[in-house]
């Protein structure tokens, strides 16, 4: 058991380091392209910080351990909303742009409702509840809508850039080439850390679940989900300390969309993902926290203040405690 715990921490550490390197490299590439911090948070950083969940889920599916997959995705979204967004707002109140309220949060709610509908569909027909390959394709199709909106925004921003800024960038090719090489190297090393760290995490988490007699889904919902959400926490805290609250909020919202549509969708196309006992309730908990975020985002001049962050965090702690005891 001791070795399993050590390998779990090793895997989570590699996921954290790999995710951080991937975020740094990808963010550097995006910023060089002249993309706003909000769009960087919603797309590049969100994808980078969701990469641990994708690595863990794909490896779990390929290893024939899909029980971890559902709990990891749903648990990560719960942790993102309650633990990470809540804690970040406690550290520093978060300003929320109008685009997040009018477009990104509704997309997050749509993704959650889509996953919930697909999880309920087999139950309503009397079959075992699973997210099958067809469901995975549906989720990936929804993801293309999100990707299209983000890509359109990036193209629009690049078209509006100051011509003087574009000329200044073209006049410094050596520095640009050096930065490009460094950022690409960070992405490659980060991906390598994610793959190996994901493999260690899946194997050790499965052994711990077997040892303690706890289902893989509960381990995925609590232990693995929090571990794979550490990149989001590190990125969000670092962003608010630098005054870039757009990246912090965009990171969490974007990561939740990526987790449900890209991560769960991709995993389901590789292998059917069973919806465990309590899985529907877990999705409903994600939906409730997402809905709570709406009035919070609209209050206090579109700022998520400390007491609101505390409410979200306490909600996550209470639900996680109940889920662990009942699981």
C-alpha positions in Angstrom: 0.0 0.0 0.0 2.9 2.4 0.8 4.3 2.0 -2.6 0.9 2.7 -4.2 0.6 6.0 -2.2 4.1 7.0 -3.2 3.5 6.3 -6.8 0.2 8.2 -6.6 2.0 11.3 -5.3 4.7 10.8 -8.0 2.1 10.6 -10.7 0.2 13.6 -9.4 3.5 15.6 -9.1 4.4 14.7 -12.7 0.9 15.7 -13.8 1.3 19.1 -12.0 4.8 19.8 -13.4 3.8 18.5 -16.9 0.6 20.6 -16.9 2.6 23.7 -15.7 5.2 23.3 -18.5 2.5 22.8 -21.1 0.6 25.9 -19.9 3.7 28.0 -20.0 4.7 26.9 -23.5 1.2 27.1 -24.9 0.5 30.5 -23.3 3.8 31.8 -24.7 2.8 30.7 -28.2 -0.7 32.2 -27.8 0.6 35.5 -26.5 3.1 35.8 -29.3 0.1 35.5 -31.7 -1.5 38.5 -30.0 -4.4 36.8 -28.3 -6.1 38.4 -25.3 -5.6 37.0 -21.7 -9.3 36.0 -21.6 -9.1 34.0 -24.8 -5.8 32.5 -23.6 -7.5 31.4 -20.4 -10.5 30.0 -22.1 -8.6 28.0 -24.7 -4.9 27.5 -24.4 -4.5 27.6 -20.6 -7.8 25.7 -20.2 -6.6 22.9 -22.6 -3.2 22.8 -20.9 -4.7 22.5 -17.4 -7.2 19.9 -18.7 -4.4 17.8 -20.2 -3.9 15.8 -16.9 -7.5 14.8 -16.9 -7.3 13.8 -20.6 -4.1 11.8 -20.0 -5.5 10.0 -16.9 -8.8 9.2 -18.7 -7.3 7.9 -21.9 -4.8 5.7 -20.0 -7.6 4.4 -17.7 -9.8 3.5 -20.7 -6.9 1.8 -22.5 -6.0 -0.1 -19.3 -9.6 -1.4 -19.0 -10.3 0.8 -15.9 -13.0 3.1 -17.1 -14.4 3.5 -13.6 -11.9 6.2 -12.9 -12.8 8.2 -16.0 -16.3 9.4 -15.2 -15.4 10.3 -11.6 -12.2 12.1 -12.7 -14.1 14.4 -15.2 -17.0 15.2 -12.9 -14.9 15.5 -9.8 -12.5 17.8 -11.6 -15.4 20.1 -12.6 -16.7 20.1 -9.1 -13.2 20.9 -7.7 -12.7 23.7 -10.4 -16.0 25.4 -9.4 -16.0 24.9 -5.6 -12.4 24.5 -4.6 -10.3 26.4 -7.2 -12.7 29.2 -8.2 -13.9 29.5 -4.6 -10.3 29.6 -3.1 -9.1 32.0 -5.8 -12.0 34.4 -5.1 -11.1 34.3 -1.4 -7.5 35.2 -2.2 -8.5 38.0 -4.5 -12.0 39.1 -5.7 -12.4 38.2 -9.4 -13.7 40.5 -12.1 -15.8 38.7 -14.6 -16.0 40.0 -18.2 -19.4 40.3 -19.9 -18.3 37.7 -22.5 -17.9 35.1 -19.8 -21.4 35.8 -18.5 -23.1 36.0 -21.9 -21.3 33.2 -23.7 -18.8 31.1 -21.7 -20.9 30.3 -18.6 -23.9 29.4 -20.8 -21.6 27.1 -22.8 -20.5 25.5 -19.6 -24.1 24.9 -18.5 -24.9 23.5 -22.0 -22.0 21.1 -21.7 -23.1 20.0 -18.2 -26.7 19.5 -19.4 -25.6 17.5 -22.5 -23.5 15.2 -20.3 -26.4 14.8 -17.9 -28.9 14.0 -20.7 -26.5 11.4 -22.2 -26.0 9.8 -18.8 -29.8 9.6 -18.2 -30.7 8.3 -21.6 -29.8 4.6 -21.0 -31.4 4.7 -17.6 -34.7 6.0 -19.0 -34.6 3.1 -21.6 -33.9 0.5 -18.9 -30.3 -0.2 -20.1 -27.1 0.2 -18.1 -26.0 3.8 -17.8 -23.0 4.4 -20.0 -21.5 7.1 -22.1 -20.9 5.1 -25.3 -19.1 5.9 -28.5 -22.1 7.6 -30.0 -22.4 9.8 -27.0 -18.7 10.6 -27.2 -19.2 11.8 -30.8 -22.1 14.0 -29.7 -19.9 15.6 -27.0 -17.1 16.2 -29.5 -19.5 17.8 -31.9 -20.6 20.2 -29.1 -16.9 20.9 -28.5 -16.4 22.0 -32.1 -19.1 24.7 -31.4 -17.0 26.0 -28.5 -13.8 25.7 -30.5 -15.4 27.6 -33.5 -16.5 30.5 -31.2 -13.0 30.7 -29.7 -11.2 30.5 -33.0 -13.5 33.2 -34.5 -12.6 35.5 -31.5 -8.9 34.9 -32.0 -9.0 35.7 -35.7 -11.1 38.8 -35.0 -8.6 40.0 -32.3 -5.6 39.4 -34.7 -7.3 41.5 -37.4 -7.8 44.4 -35.0 -4.1 44.5 -33.8 -2.2 47.7 -34.2 -0.2 47.7 -37.4 2.8 49.2 -35.6 2.8 46.3 -33.1 2.8 43.8 -36.0 5.7 45.6 -37.7 7.7 45.7 -34.4 7.2 41.9 -34.1 8.4 41.3 -37.6 11.5 43.4 -37.0 12.8 41.0 -34.2 13.0 37.6 -35.9 15.9 36.2 -33.8 14.1 36.7 -30.5 10.9 35.3 -31.9 12.6 32.2 -33.2 14.3 31.6 -29.8 11.0 32.1 -27.9 9.3 29.7 -30.4 11.9 27.0 -29.8 11.7 27.4 -26.0 7.9 27.3 -26.0 7.7 24.3 -28.2 10.2 22.5 -26.0 8.1 23.3 -22.9 5.0 21.8 -24.7 6.8 18.6 -25.6 8.3 18.0 -22.2 5.0 18.9 -20.5 3.2 16.3 -22.6 5.8 13.7 -21.8 5.3 14.4 -18.0 1.5 14.2 -18.4 1.6 10.8 -20.1 4.0 9.1 -17.6 2.3 10.9 -14.6 -1.1 9.8 -15.9 0.0 6.2 -16.1 1.4 6.2 -12.6 -1.7 7.9 -11.2 -4.1 5.4 -12.8 -2.3 2.3 -11.7 -1.7 3.5 -8.1 -5.2 4.9 -7.7 -6.7 1.6 -8.8 -4.6 -0.4 -6.3 -5.6 2.0 -3.5 -9.3 1.6 -4.4 -8.9 -2.2 -4.3 -7.1 -2.1 -1.0 -9.6 0.1 0.8 -12.6 -1.4 -0.8 -13.7 1.9 -2.3 -15.0 2.1 -5.8 -12.7 3.4 -8.5 -15.3 6.1 -9.3 -15.1 7.5 -5.8 -11.3 7.5 -5.9 -11.6 9.3 -9.3 -14.2 11.8 -8.0 -12.1 12.8 -5.0 -8.4 11.9 -5.0 -7.5 11.8 -8.7 -9.9 14.7 -9.6 -8.3 17.0 -7.0 -4.9 15.9 -8.1 -5.5 16.5 -11.8 -7.1 19.9 -10.9 -3.9 21.2 -9.3 -2.7 22.8 -12.5 -5.9 24.8 -12.6 -5.3 25.9 -9.0 -1.7 26.8 -9.5 -2.5 28.7 -12.7 -5.5 30.6 -11.2 -3.6 31.7 -8.0 -0.6 32.8 -10.1 -2.9 34.7 -12.5 -4.6 36.7 -9.7 -1.3 37.5 -8.0 -0.3 39.1 -11.3 -3.6 40.9 -11.6 -4.8 38.8 -14.6 -8.1 37.7 -13.2 -9.4 37.1 -16.7 -7.1 34.2 -17.1 -8.2 32.8 -13.7 -11.9 32.8 -14.5 -11.5 31.9 -18.1 -9.2 29.0 -17.0 -11.9 27.4 -14.8 -14.8 27.9 -17.1 -12.9 26.8 -20.2 -11.4 23.8 -18.3 -14.9 22.6 -17.3 -16.0 22.8 -21.0 -12.9 20.9 -22.1 -13.4 18.3 -19.4 -17.0 17.4 -20.3 -16.8 17.8 -24.1 -13.3 17.0 -25.1 -12.0 14.8 -22.3 -15.2 12.7 -21.7 -16.0 12.7 -25.4 -12.6 11.5 -26.5 -12.5 8.9 -23.7 -16.0 7.5 -24.7 -14.9 7.1 -28.3 -12.0 4.9 -27.1 -14.0 2.8 -24.6 -17.5 3.1 -23.1 -17.5 5.0 -19.9 -19.9 3.5 -17.3 -21.9 6.0 -15.2 -21.3 4.7 -11.6 -23.7 4.6 -8.8 -24.1 8.2 -7.7 -22.8 9.5 -11.0 -26.1 11.3 -11.9 -26.1 13.0 -8.5 -22.5 14.1 -9.1 -23.5 15.7 -12.4 -26.4 17.4 -10.7 -24.0 18.8 -8.1 -21.9 20.2 -11.0 -25.0 21.8 -12.5 -26.0 23.3 -9.2 -22.6 24.9 -8.6 -22.6 26.2 -12.2 -26.1 27.8 -11.7 -24.9 29.3 -8.4 -22.1 31.0 -10.3 -24.6 32.9 -12.5 -26.1 35.3 -9.9 -22.7 35.5 -8.2 -21.1 36.7 -11.4 -23.8 39.3 -12.0 -23.6 40.8 -8.5 -21.1 43.4 -7.1 -20.4 45.0 -10.5 -19.6 41.6 -12.0 -17.2 40.6 -9.4 -16.9 37.3 -7.5 -16.2 38.5 -4.0 -14.7 36.7 -1.1 -17.9 35.6 0.7 -19.2 34.2 -2.6 -16.0 32.3 -3.1 -16.4 30.9 0.5 -19.9 29.8 -0.2 -18.8 27.8 -3.3 -15.9 26.3 -1.5 -18.0 25.2 1.5 -20.5 23.7 -0.9 -17.7 21.7 -2.5 -16.3 20.5 0.8 -19.7 19.5 2.2 -20.7 17.6 -1.0 -17.3 15.8 -1.2 -17.5 14.8 2.5 -21.0 13.4 2.0 -20.0 11.6 -1.2 -16.9 10.0 0.4 -18.9 8.8 3.4 -21.7 7.5 1.3 -19.3 5.9 -1.2 
